[in-house]
């Protein structure tokens, strides 16, 4: 089997896992908040479970290193994780609709389903990334993961568009059918990716990869020993909390402010993802002409302007202004991702893996904190003012302020204090972005 075929198969597995996030993060969160009237804070907590469980990836990866099943180190764990993800997608809407009817039972069922989905996501992710590293080897790993990342983004865009089409006439039966379609599609993609991909091995001592796995505590301790790294980590955490924390509220906000249908709000993910992909590619090209810090600053300002337009759109009652804000938010996220990865990789010549781990921690913490903060603030302000739009606007203004503070911190980051190194090419940085998405 040629290496290109293997890369495409790995990309299919990566895409299969990623697309299971779309119906829950882009459709069900809107239905739960808007149609079912469930607390945004609760929805944010449920949607954050993959990131709550992400520290377990170190343990999962280490266990699979030591315990092959039927001579396969990764495939069984990928299959199990993907099955959990698919089951979560199928069962999530069935459980969620029970919350308004039977609050205790419905909440318990929903929590169990989301936990299964979150665990499946982490179980499959760490396993297929390990498999990608083992198959590709260190020298060409970046090309493999770059292909995986591009196909993942395209898969997310197509999944959101498909869901939007299936939910043109929304009812709960259509919602269940759409989610079942996504789950079956994910299982099909995963199956195609796994056929003949991993070679069987006899029981052996742990792979060298096992020795490179470091816990969150170890990474924190090593990174925070460097003052400049601490400053950059704080900047990164604020930036990503703002850019990624909006995910749980953007669709229900569009429904509340403009009366958009479930189909229309689901398509927002396609728009955002498409613009982000183009922005990342453009940033990789521009980095040979502009300073990385200039591009990072531009990403923050573009994202801030996006939040401003999104907040302003409801006050002006202008749907076009809202979509303009979504475009800018996607562009800002794409620019910030590539430019800040470049800045991060300038910190070290010998410990790139350590700082990639730090980026992964910042990303997971940002999604967790951003989602929870967005949900809690939205609920608190809505309850206080008895105005749902006021709750959403407060969150978007707060996220814009986070970006403003992050830009101040960025101005204090002195890359010259880090050990100089040649910048990695765009393919490598895009690969790392996909690796940690």
N, C-alpha and C positions, 0 to 999 in steps of 0.2 A: 504494500500500500504506500503510495507516494506521500511525502510530507505535506503537500498542499491539500490532499484529500483528508489527511488527519487534522489539519488546521480547520478545515471546513466542518468536520465532524465535531471538533471541540467547540467551534462557534455555535453549532446547532444546540449543543448541550447548554452553553452559556445563555443563549437566547431563550431556550425552553424555560429555564429557571426565572430569568428576568421578566418574561411576559406574564408570569403568574402574579407579579406585583401590580400590573396595570389595572385589572378589574377591581382590586381592593383599594388601591391608592387613588385611582382616578374616577371610579364609578361608585363603589359601595360607600366610600366616605361621604360623598355628596348625598346619596340616598339616606344614609343613617342620620345625617345632620338635618337635612332639609325635609325629606318626605316622612321620616320616622320620628323626627324631633328628639333624637338622642343627643346627649351632652357632647359638645365638641371635644372637651377634655378627655372623655372616655374614649371617643373615637380615635383621638390622637394617641392615647396610651396603647390601644389595640394595634394601631398601625405601626407603632414603634417597637413592637415585640422582636422583630428580627434584629434590631440594633441593641436591644436589651440583652439578647442572647449571643451577640457577636463575640464577646470574650471567650465563649466556649469553643470557638473555632480552633484555638490552640490545642485544646484537649482532644477535639474530634480528629484533627489532623494527626496528632501524635498517636492516637489509638489506631487509626487506619494504617499508619506506618508499621505498627507492630502486629496487626491482626488481619492479614488477608483472608478473604472468604472464597473458597473454591479456587484458590490460586490467584485471585484478583484483589489488588490492594484498594482500588478506588471505585470501580464500577458498582459493586453492591451498595456502597454508601451513597453514590450519586443516585442510583435507582430509588433507594429508600427516601432520600431527601426529596427527590422529584415527586414521588408518590404522596408524601406529606404535603408538599406545595399544592399539588393538583387537588387533593382531598380538601385542603383548606379553601381553595377557590370555589369548589362545588358546594361545600357546606356553609360557608360564611354567610351568604344571603339568607339561607334557610334558618340559620340560628339568629341572625340579626333581627328578622321580622318578628321574632318571638319576644323581644325585649319589651315593646310597648304592651304586649298582651299578658305575658307572664314574666315580670321584671327579674325575679331571682333566678328562675330556671333559664330564661332567655340569656341573661348575662353570663351565667355559668357556662352554658353551651357555647356562646360566642367566644368567651375567654379561652375555652379548651380548643376551639377550632383555630383561633388566631395563634395560639401557642404552637399548635401543630404546624401551621403554615410558617411561623417564624423559625422554629427548629429545623424544618425541612429546608428552608432557604439557606441557613448556615451550614447544615450538614452537606448539602449538595455543592455549595459554593466553594468551601475549602477543599473538597475532594476533587472537583474538576479543575481547579486552579493548580493543585498539586500534580494532577495528571498532565496538565498542559506543560508544566515545568519539566516533568520527567520525560515526556515525549519529545519536546522541542530542544531541550538542553539550554544552557545559559546563553550561548551565542546568538541563537535565533529566536529566543523566547519572546522578545519584543514584537517580532513580526506576527507570531502566533496570537498573542493577546490583543494586538492592534486589530487583527481580523475579527477576533471574538468580540471586541468592543464595538466595532462598526456594525457588525451584524446584529448585535444586541440592540443598539439604538434604532436601527431600521426595523427590527422586530417589534420594539415597543411602539414605534410610530404606526406600523401596520395593524398591530393589535388594538390600539386605541381607535383607529379609523374603523376597524371591523366592528368593535363593540358599539361605536356610535351608530353605524348603519343598522345593526341588529336591534337597537333600542330607539329607533325613530318613533315607534308607537310604544311608549313605555307602559308596562304593567309588570307585576312581580313574576308572572310566568315567563315573560320575555327575558327578564333579568336572569332567572335561573337557567334558561336555555343558553343565553349568551355566555354566562360563566362556565357552564358545562362545555360549551364549544371551545373556549379558551383552554380549559383544563385538558380536554382531549387533544387539542392541537399541541399543547406543551408536551404531553406524554409522547405524541407521535414524533415531534422533533427530537426529543431526548432519545427515543428508541433508535432513530436513524443515526444519531450521533454516536451511540454506544456500540453499534454492531461492529464487531471485530476490531475495536479501537485499542483496547488494552491487552497486552500479552500476559498470559498466565505465568506466574513465577512460583517457585517452591518456597516454603517457609524459610525466611532468612532474617538476620538481624535487621533492625530498623534502618531505613534508608538514610543517607546523609542529610536529606531534607529535615528529618526529625531533629537534628542537632541545631538547626537554624531557627526553630520555632521559639519565639520569646513571648512571655506573657505581657499583658498590659502593664503590670507593675514594673517589670524589668525595663520596658521601653520608656515608661515615664521617668524612671530614675536616671537612665542614661541621657535622655534628651534634656531633662531639666537641670542637668549638671552644667549645661552651656547657657549662659545668660542670653545670648542672642537667639538661641533656639527657643528658650522660654518665651521671649518676646514674639517671635514668629509664630509659635504655637498658639499664643493668645490671639494674635491677629487672625490666624487661620480659623480658630474656633468661632470667633465673632462673625467673620465673613461667611463661613459655611452655615452657621446657624441662621443667618438672614436668608441666604440664597436657597437653602434646602428646607428650611422650616415652614415655608409657605405652602408646601406640597399638600398638606392635609386640608387647607382651607380655601384654596383658589377656586375649586369647582363649586362648593357650596356658596361661596361669595358671589360667583357669577349667577347662580340660580336665584339668590336673594335679591341682588341688585338689579338684574335685568330679566328675570323670569326665564332664563335659558332652560331648555329641556335637558333631560339626562343625556340624550344623544349629543347635544351641542357641547355640554360641559366635558363630556368624556373626550371629545376631539381636541380639547385644549392641550392635552398631553402630546398629541401629534404635532401641534403647532410649536409648542415649547421645545420638544425634542429635536425637531427638524432645524430650528434656528440655532439651537445649541451646537448641533453637529457642524453646521456651516461655520459658526463662529470659532469653533475649535480648530477646524482646518485652516481658516483664514489667519488665526493667531499663530499657528505653526509656520505659516508663510511669512508673516510680518516680523517674527522674532529675529530674522536675519537683518532687519532694517531698523528696528526700534528696540530700545532697552527693555529688558524684562520687567523691571519695576514700573516703567511707564505703562506697559500693557496691563500689568496687574492693577495699577491705579485706574486705568481706563475701564477695566472690567467691573471694579467696584462702583465707579460713578455711573456706568450704564445700568447696572443693577439697581442702584439707588433711584435713578430716573424712572426705571420701570415700576418700582414700588409707588413712586409719586403719582404716576399716571393711573395705576390701578386704583389707588385710593381716590384720586380726583374723579375718576370715571363715574362713580356712583353719584357724586355731588353734582356733576354736570349732566347726569343721565345720558351719557354718550357711550354706546357699546363699542364704537370704533376706538375711543380712547382706551378702553379696557384692553382690547386686543393689541393695541400699540404697546401698552405696558407689558403684556405677556411676551411680545416679540423682544422687547428690550431686556426683559428678565432672562429669557433664554440666551440672548446674545451675551449679556453680562456674565452668566454662569459659564458659558463656553470659554469666553476670554479669560476669566478668572481661573478656571481649572488648569488650562495649559500654562499660563504665565506664572502662576504660583507654584506649580510643580517644578518649573524651571528654577525659580528662586530657591525652592527647597533643596533641589539637587545640587545647587551651588554651595550648600553648607559643608559638604564633605566629599572627600575622594575615596575614603576607605570604608565608610559606614552607610552607604546608600540604602541598604536594606533596613537599617535602623530608622532612618527618616521616612522611608516608605511606610514602615509600621506606624510611625507617629502620625503620618497623614491619614492612614486608615482609622486610627483612634479618633483623630479630630473629626473626620467625616462621620463616624458612627455616633460620637457624642453630640455633634452638631445636629444630626437628624433627630436624635432622641430628645435633646433639650429644646430644639426648635419646634418640633411637633408638640411636645407637652406644653411648652410655654405658650404657643399659639392657641392651643385648645383652651387652656386655663384662662388666659387673658380674654379671649373671645367670650367665654361663658360668663366671666365675672363682670365685664363691661356691659354685656347684653342684659344680665340680671339687674344691674344697678340702674341702667338707663331705660330698660324695657324697649330697647331698640337694637335689633340684630345687626343692622348695618354699622352702628356705632362700634360694636364689638369687633367686626372685621376691620374697620378703618383704623382702630387703635392698634391692632396687630400689625398691619402693614406699615403704619407710621413708626412703630417700635422697631420693626425689621430694618426700615430705612435708617433709623438712628444707629442701629448696630453696624450697618455698613459705614456710616459716617465715622463712628469711633474706630472701626477697623482701618479705615483710610488714614486716620491719625497715627495709629500704631505702625502702619506700613511706612509712613514717613520717617519713623525712628529706626527702622530696620536697616542696618548697614551690612550689605552683602560682602563688602570688602573685608569684613572681620572674619568671615568664614574662609576656610581654606579654598583657594581657587581651583576650579576644575573646568574642563571643557564641557560645554552643555551637551546633554544627550539630544539626539535628533527627535523630531516630532513623533515618529512612530513609537519610540520608546516611551515618551511622555503620554501619548494617547493610550499606549498599552497599560501603563500604570494607572491611568484614570479609569480605564475599564476594569482593571484588576480590583480596584477599590470601590467601584460603584455599587 
